[in-house]
Amino acid sequence: MSYIVTVQDAVTAFAPWLEPTDAELDAIESEMPAISAEVELLDAQIMTLDRTPNDVDTQRIRRACRRVLAAHRDRANHNVGTSLPGGAA
């Protein structure tokens, strides 16, 4: 019995364009608090899918929603000082 395997992974596995650039890594790092808050909100919502939410579940969802909003607010306020390309006033 002979096995059929793909060679493409071996050829492109070490291609330099597959690695994220420093700018992309910095963008991911700056978005990480918002991503973590959204994951926490999603976890809180998933826990209540198969049952009626009680008071603790409702508080957990509201708290997670506030953290998402705060993370997006902080990220937006942090980006206010940076200038955008294009020279718009």
TADA-V731629 format. One record per run of one state. SS is the DSSP state (H for helix, E for strand, - for the rest). FROM is the first residue (numbers start at 0). LEN is the number of residues. Records with the same first field share a line. If there is no record, write none. Layout:
SS: FROM-LEN + FROM-LEN
This chain:
-: 0-7 + 12-3 + 18-3 + 47-7 + 80-9
H: 7-5 + 15-3 + 21-26 + 54-26
